[in-house]
Amino acid sequence: MTKLKNILSHAIIITSILIIASLLIIKVTQNDIFFDLKTGQNLFKFGLDFKDHFSFIPNLTYLYHHYLYDIIIYKVYEHFNFPGIFYFFLLIYSLLGIIVYITSYKTTHNKLLSFCVSLITMFLLRNFYTNRIQTITYILFFLEVYYLHKFYNTGHKKYSVFLFLISILIANLHMPIWIFTIILCLPFILEIILIPILNKYRQLKKYISSKIIFTKPANSKLFILTFIILILSGLLTPLKFYPYTFSIKALGNQAYNFIYEMQPLILIKHLKYLILLSITFIIIFILKTKIKFSDLILIIGLFVFSLIAYRNLAYVYLLYPFLLIKILYENYSFPSFKFSHLSLINQSTLYFTLLICLSLCYIFSLRLYQNFDYNYTYKYPTEIVKYIKNNLNYNHLKFYNDFNYGSYLAFNDIPVFIDSRVEVYTKEFNGGKDIISDYQKTDKYNTYKEIFLKYNFDYAIVYYQSPLSSYLQKDPDYNLIYNENDSFALFQKS
């Protein structure tokens, strides 16, 4: 009976996570989905040829850096269209909450506390959980951190195997951030290196040990060997040496600066982050809390990493709640919530009834999206695309377009000037063509003409209220031929 009650209580919490995920998940598409779908389709047509098939600019290189994901998401779309994509990402978001709960429970053995950690993580990551590959790799990186701790403390070979398999998955699903796998190992490697050094300086070790705990790995040789294997696992992908070179080329690249998520984090604009940092500071430095060296380095490293770019904030939201509850559990005891006044039979009946009610609520929440159109096209020039496809021989024309909806045009087989695959248009990756810089010049009156002459655009699709639209309306070389609800404008070269 006790075992049944335990199973039912876990089932209740997991069902609650499913319901909350369905309520929290972002319900608007993000523009990357269009080039992901088209790339997946092209992979079946052309294979992994490292060639761009979207732009009218010839001989551009595309690395296909998340080719496996593109294949998966295209197959989901092929069978279930955009509603299928929504449910796919709802499943991934729900899986994140469930995995955080299970790993937290295995760490703390406290269901209520683990449930809270799961909900906090889901809430913090909510705005990052849209239709992008990162949503899958967040889960994989979370598991890596958990398995690294387990492997370091137990030395069991199975964790070494898990880490190896996850590393290969990340390299093939999302190659640009595979290097993060190696970075996550560094706090543990540094601890292994420092322990024998500190043993020689006992007074220093005694002083540090009043706050920081140094622990030896259960099997240091196997841990180091696994680390070496993980470094080599980046070769187990058809993407050649790009897992090792991509980050070097992308690091500090000015071409990424105009993208909001790649800009440095401004702390004062993110209240949730400031609250989380404050809680972290209190737990580590004000409370009489001892912290393991590897956890401290990981927390500091994540903080520094988040300052580099806004999108890195997601990794703080992903890992801080779990790390903080782990640190608290290692220092303090937490009571468990129990119905001590009820018999085991009554508890099981209560749990079973609650589970049925929650399951019905979850089914109802899913039915809310039965006729849900996940493809919110109001952000894209849908009517202009229809006009082009019905009236123009578009395959042989050169269109100027904005970065934000280039992938939507490509999805509709219209050749583009640029889209949100930044590396395709960056000289470090495409053989020297600095298309990103040319695109940025079209915002300015004194340089837009130079770029339009350089590429000899036949048509321009622009935001109607944009500066470029006002330039073109005054330009005798271009005529406004289509205005889509004062949102988008199509200009034709005279």
C-alpha positions in Angstrom: 0.0 0.0 0.0 2.9 2.4 0.8 4.4 1.7 -2.6 1.1 2.4 -4.3 0.8 5.7 -2.4 4.3 6.6 -3.5 3.6 5.9 -7.1 0.3 7.8 -7.0 1.9 10.8 -5.4 4.6 10.9 -8.1 1.9 10.5 -10.8 -0.1 13.5 -9.3 3.0 15.7 -9.4 3.9 14.7 -12.9 0.3 15.3 -14.1 0.4 18.7 -12.4 3.6 19.5 -14.3 1.9 18.5 -17.6 -1.0 20.9 -16.9 1.2 23.8 -15.9 3.4 23.2 -19.0 0.3 23.4 -21.2 -0.6 26.7 -19.6 2.8 28.3 -19.5 4.2 27.4 -23.0 4.6 30.2 -25.5 2.0 29.9 -28.1 3.5 31.9 -30.9 5.9 30.6 -33.6 9.4 32.0 -33.8 10.9 32.8 -37.3 13.6 30.1 -37.1 11.0 27.5 -37.6 10.6 28.3 -41.3 14.2 27.9 -42.2 14.4 24.8 -40.0 11.5 23.2 -41.9 12.9 24.2 -45.3 16.4 22.9 -44.3 14.9 19.6 -43.3 13.2 19.3 -46.6 16.4 20.2 -48.5 18.4 17.6 -46.5 16.2 14.9 -48.1 16.7 16.5 -51.5 20.4 17.4 -51.6 21.9 15.7 -48.6 24.4 17.3 -46.3 26.1 19.3 -49.1 27.2 22.4 -47.0 25.6 24.7 -49.6 23.0 27.4 -49.1 19.8 26.9 -51.1 17.8 29.9 -50.0 19.6 33.1 -51.1 20.0 34.4 -54.6 23.6 35.2 -53.8 25.6 32.4 -55.3 28.1 30.1 -53.7 27.2 30.7 -50.0 28.1 28.0 -47.4 25.7 26.6 -44.9 27.1 24.4 -42.1 23.8 22.6 -41.3 24.8 22.9 -37.7 21.6 21.4 -36.4 20.9 19.0 -39.3 19.5 16.2 -37.1 17.0 18.5 -35.5 15.9 19.9 -38.9 15.2 16.4 -40.1 13.1 15.6 -37.0 11.1 18.8 -37.0 10.5 18.5 -40.8 9.1 15.0 -40.3 6.8 16.3 -37.5 5.6 19.0 -39.8 5.2 16.7 -42.8 2.8 14.4 -40.8 1.1 16.9 -38.4 1.6 20.4 -39.9 1.9 23.4 -37.5 -0.4 22.0 -34.8 1.9 19.0 -34.6 4.9 21.3 -34.1 3.1 23.0 -31.2 2.4 19.7 -29.5 6.0 18.5 -30.1 7.4 21.5 -28.3 4.7 21.2 -25.6 6.0 17.7 -25.1 9.6 18.9 -24.8 8.6 21.6 -22.4 6.7 19.1 -20.3 9.7 16.7 -20.4 11.9 19.5 -19.0 9.7 19.9 -16.0 9.4 16.1 -15.4 13.2 15.6 -15.7 14.0 18.5 -13.3 11.5 17.0 -10.8 12.8 13.5 -11.0 16.5 14.5 -10.7 15.7 16.9 -7.9 13.8 14.2 -6.1 16.7 11.8 -6.5 19.0 14.5 -5.0 16.8 15.6 -2.1 14.2 12.8 -1.6 11.6 15.4 -1.1 8.7 15.5 -3.5 7.2 18.9 -2.6 10.6 20.6 -2.7 11.4 18.9 -6.1 8.1 19.9 -7.5 8.8 23.5 -6.5 12.2 23.4 -8.2 10.6 22.0 -11.4 7.9 24.8 -11.4 10.4 27.5 -10.8 12.7 26.2 -13.6 9.8 26.0 -16.0 8.6 29.5 -15.1 12.0 31.1 -15.4 12.6 29.4 -18.8 9.2 30.1 -20.2 10.1 32.8 -22.6 13.0 30.7 -23.9 10.8 27.7 -24.7 9.6 28.3 -28.2 10.1 26.4 -31.4 13.9 26.3 -31.5 16.5 23.5 -31.1 17.7 25.1 -27.8 14.6 23.7 -26.1 15.9 20.2 -26.6 19.5 20.9 -25.7 18.5 22.6 -22.5 17.3 19.2 -21.3 20.5 17.5 -22.5 22.7 20.0 -20.7 20.7 19.7 -17.5 21.2 15.9 -17.6 24.9 16.4 -18.2 25.2 18.5 -15.1 23.3 15.9 -13.1 25.3 12.9 -14.5 28.6 14.8 -14.0 27.8 15.1 -10.3 26.7 11.5 -10.0 29.8 10.3 -11.9 32.2 12.4 -9.9 30.7 11.2 -6.6 30.1 7.5 -7.4 32.5 6.6 -10.3 29.9 4.3 -11.9 30.7 3.6 -15.5 27.1 3.9 -16.6 27.3 7.7 -16.0 30.3 7.9 -18.2 28.3 6.2 -21.0 25.4 8.5 -20.5 27.7 11.6 -20.8 29.2 10.2 -23.9 25.9 9.6 -25.6 24.5 13.0 -24.6 27.6 14.7 -26.0 27.2 12.9 -29.3 23.5 13.9 -29.4 24.3 17.6 -28.8 27.1 17.6 -31.4 24.5 16.3 -34.0 21.5 18.2 -32.8 23.0 21.6 -32.1 26.7 21.7 -33.0 27.5 25.4 -32.2 27.0 24.8 -28.4 28.5 21.4 -28.2 31.6 23.0 -26.7 29.5 23.8 -23.6 29.7 20.0 -22.8 33.5 20.4 -22.3 33.1 23.6 -20.3 30.7 21.9 -17.9 33.4 19.4 -17.1 36.0 22.0 -16.2 35.0 22.7 -12.6 35.4 19.0 -11.8 38.7 18.8 -13.6 39.9 21.9 -11.8 38.9 20.4 -8.5 40.9 17.2 -9.3 44.0 19.4 -10.0 43.7 21.6 -6.9 43.2 18.8 -4.3 46.8 17.6 -4.3 48.1 21.2 -4.4 46.0 22.2 -1.4 47.2 19.1 0.5 50.7 20.6 0.4 49.4 23.9 1.9 47.4 22.6 4.9 46.9 26.1 6.5 45.4 27.5 3.3 43.3 24.4 2.9 42.0 24.7 6.4 41.1 28.4 5.8 39.3 27.6 2.5 37.5 24.5 3.9 35.6 26.7 6.4 33.4 27.7 3.4 34.3 25.5 0.4 34.3 21.7 0.4 36.8 19.9 -1.8 35.8 16.3 -2.6 37.9 13.7 -4.3 36.3 11.9 -7.3 35.3 8.3 -6.6 37.4 7.3 -9.7 39.7 10.1 -10.8 41.4 8.1 -13.6 38.0 7.1 -15.2 36.7 10.7 -14.8 39.7 12.1 -16.7 39.5 9.4 -19.3 35.8 10.2 -19.8 36.7 13.9 -20.1 39.2 13.1 -22.9 36.6 10.9 -24.6 34.1 13.7 -24.4 36.6 16.1 -26.1 37.0 13.6 -28.9 33.2 13.0 -29.2 32.9 16.2 -31.2 34.4 14.2 -34.1 31.4 11.8 -34.2 29.3 14.0 -36.5 29.3 14.6 -40.3 30.1 18.3 -39.6 33.8 17.7 -39.9 35.9 19.9 -37.4 33.2 22.6 -37.0 32.3 21.6 -33.4 35.8 22.7 -32.5 36.2 25.8 -34.8 32.7 27.3 -34.9 32.8 28.9 -31.4 36.2 30.4 -32.1 34.9 32.1 -35.3 31.7 33.2 -33.7 33.2 34.5 -30.4 33.1 38.3 -30.4 32.0 38.4 -34.0 30.6 41.9 -34.7 28.1 40.4 -37.2 26.0 39.1 -34.3 25.7 42.4 -32.5 22.5 43.6 -34.1 20.6 40.5 -32.8 19.0 41.3 -29.5 19.6 37.8 -27.9 23.3 38.1 -28.7 23.8 41.4 -27.0 25.4 41.7 -23.6 22.9 41.3 -20.7 21.8 44.4 -18.9 21.0 43.2 -15.4 18.7 46.0 -14.4 16.2 45.0 -17.1 15.7 41.5 -15.8 14.0 41.4 -12.4 13.7 37.6 -12.2 17.4 37.3 -12.8 18.2 39.9 -10.1 16.0 38.0 -7.6 17.6 34.7 -8.5 21.1 36.3 -8.0 20.1 37.8 -4.7 18.9 34.4 -3.5 22.1 32.8 -4.7 24.2 35.4 -2.9 22.2 35.0 0.4 22.5 31.2 0.3 26.2 31.1 -0.5 27.7 34.1 1.3 25.3 35.2 4.1 23.9 31.9 5.4 26.3 29.5 7.1 26.4 27.3 4.0 29.2 25.2 2.9 29.5 24.7 -0.9 31.3 22.2 -3.0 34.1 23.7 -5.0 32.8 22.4 -8.3 29.3 23.8 -7.6 30.8 27.2 -6.7 32.8 27.4 -9.9 29.9 26.3 -12.0 27.6 29.0 -10.5 30.3 31.7 -11.0 30.9 30.4 -14.6 27.2 30.5 -15.5 26.9 34.0 -14.1 29.8 35.3 -16.2 28.5 33.3 -19.2 25.1 35.0 -18.9 26.6 38.5 -19.0 28.1 37.8 -22.4 24.8 37.5 -24.2 21.1 37.7 -23.2 20.3 34.2 -24.6 22.9 32.7 -22.2 20.6 33.8 -19.4 18.6 30.6 -20.1 21.4 28.4 -18.7 21.3 30.3 -15.4 17.5 29.8 -15.3 18.0 26.1 -16.2 20.7 25.2 -13.7 20.6 27.6 -10.8 17.4 26.4 -9.1 18.7 22.8 -9.2 22.1 23.7 -7.9 20.7 25.9 -5.2 18.4 23.3 -3.8 21.2 20.8 -4.0 23.4 23.1 -1.9 20.6 23.7 0.6 19.9 20.0 0.9 23.6 19.3 1.6 23.5 21.8 4.5 20.0 21.7 5.9 17.2 19.3 6.5 13.7 19.8 5.0 10.4 18.4 6.3 8.3 16.2 4.1 4.6 16.9 3.6 2.5 14.0 4.8 -1.2 13.2 5.6 -0.3 11.7 9.0 -3.9 11.9 10.2 -5.2 9.7 7.4 -4.8 5.9 7.1 -2.8 4.5 4.2 -6.1 3.3 2.5 -7.6 6.8 2.8 -4.4 8.4 1.6 -4.4 6.1 -1.5 -8.0 6.9 -2.2 -7.4 10.6 -1.9 -4.3 10.4 -4.2 -6.2 8.3 -6.8 -9.2 10.7 -6.9 -6.8 13.7 -7.2 -5.0 12.0 -10.0 -8.2 11.3 -12.0 -9.3 14.9 -11.5 -5.9 16.3 -12.7 -5.8 13.9 -15.7 -9.2 15.2 -16.8 -8.0 18.8 -16.4 -5.0 18.0 -18.5 -7.2 16.4 -21.3 -9.4 19.5 -21.1 -6.4 21.8 -21.4 -5.2 20.0 -24.5 -8.7 20.3 -26.1 -8.3 24.1 -25.8 -5.7 23.8 -28.6 -7.7 21.4 -30.7 -8.3 24.0 -33.4 -5.3 26.1 -32.5 -3.4 27.7 -35.3 0.2 27.7 -34.1 1.4 29.5 -37.3 0.8 33.1 -36.4 1.4 34.7 -39.8 0.5 38.3 -38.9 4.2 38.9 -38.2 5.1 38.0 -41.8 4.2 39.4 -45.3 1.7 36.7 -46.1 -0.3 38.7 -48.6 2.8 40.0 -50.4 4.0 36.4 -50.6 0.8 35.3 -52.2 1.0 38.2 -54.7 4.6 37.3 -55.6 3.7 33.6 -56.2 0.6 34.4 -58.2 2.0 37.2 -60.4 5.8 37.1 -60.6 8.4 34.7 -62.0 10.0 34.9 -58.6 12.6 32.1 -59.0 14.7 34.4 -61.3 14.3 37.7 -59.4 16.3 39.3 -56.7 14.3 40.4 -53.6 15.5 42.7 -50.8 14.0 41.5 -47.5 14.4 42.1 -43.8 16.3 39.7 -41.5 13.3 38.8 -39.5 11.1 37.4 -42.2 13.7 36.1 -44.7 13.1 32.5 -43.5 9.4 32.9 -44.2 10.1 33.8 -47.8 12.5 30.9 -48.1 9.9 28.6 -46.7 7.7 29.7 -49.6 10.5 29.1 -52.1 11.2 32.8 -52.7 14.9 33.6 -53.1 16.1 35.8 -50.2 18.7 38.4 -49.6 19.2 37.5 -46.0 17.5 35.4 -43.2 18.1 34.6 -39.6 20.8 32.0 -40.3 23.5 34.6 -39.4 26.5 32.4 -40.2 25.4 32.0 -43.8 25.8 35.8 -44.3 29.0 36.2 -42.2 32.3 36.4 -43.9 34.1 34.2 -41.4 31.8 31.3 -42.4 31.0 31.9 -46.1 34.3 32.6 -47.7 34.5 36.4 -47.2 31.1 37.8 -48.2 30.1 40.3 -45.6 26.4 40.3 -46.3 25.4 41.1 -42.7 27.3 44.4 -42.8 25.6 45.3 -46.2 22.2 44.5 -44.7 22.9 46.8 -41.8 23.8 49.7 -44.1 20.3 49.6 -45.6 19.0 51.3 -42.5 20.8 54.5 -43.3 19.8 57.0 -46.0 23.4 57.7 -47.1 24.3 54.0 -47.6 21.1 52.2 -48.6 21.5 53.2 -52.3 25.0 51.8 -52.5 23.7 48.4 -51.3 20.7 48.4 -53.6 23.0 49.1 -56.6 25.5 46.5 -55.4 22.9 43.7 -55.4 20.7 45.1 -58.1 17.4 44.2 -56.4 14.4 43.8 -58.6 12.0 44.1 -55.7 12.1 45.1 -52.1 9.9 43.7 -49.3 10.1 46.0 -46.3 8.3 47.0 -43.2 5.9 49.8 -44.3 6.7 52.0 -41.3 10.5 51.4 -41.5 13.1 54.1 -42.5 14.0 52.1 -45.6 10.3 52.3 -46.7 10.4 56.1 -46.5 13.6 56.2 -48.5 12.2 54.0 -51.2 8.9 56.0 -51.4 11.1 59.0 -52.3 13.4 57.0 -54.6 12.6 57.5 -58.4 14.1 54.1 -59.1 11.5 52.2 -57.1 7.7 52.2 -57.1 5.3 51.0 -54.4 3.1 48.3 -55.9 1.6 46.6 -52.9 0.8 47.8 -49.4 -0.2 45.0 -47.0 -2.3 46.6 -44.2 0.3 49.3 -43.6 2.5 46.5 -42.2 4.6 45.5 -45.2 5.3 47.1 -48.6 6.4 45.7 -51.9 8.5 48.0 -54.1 9.4 47.3 -57.7 12.5 48.6 -59.5 11.5 51.1 -62.2 
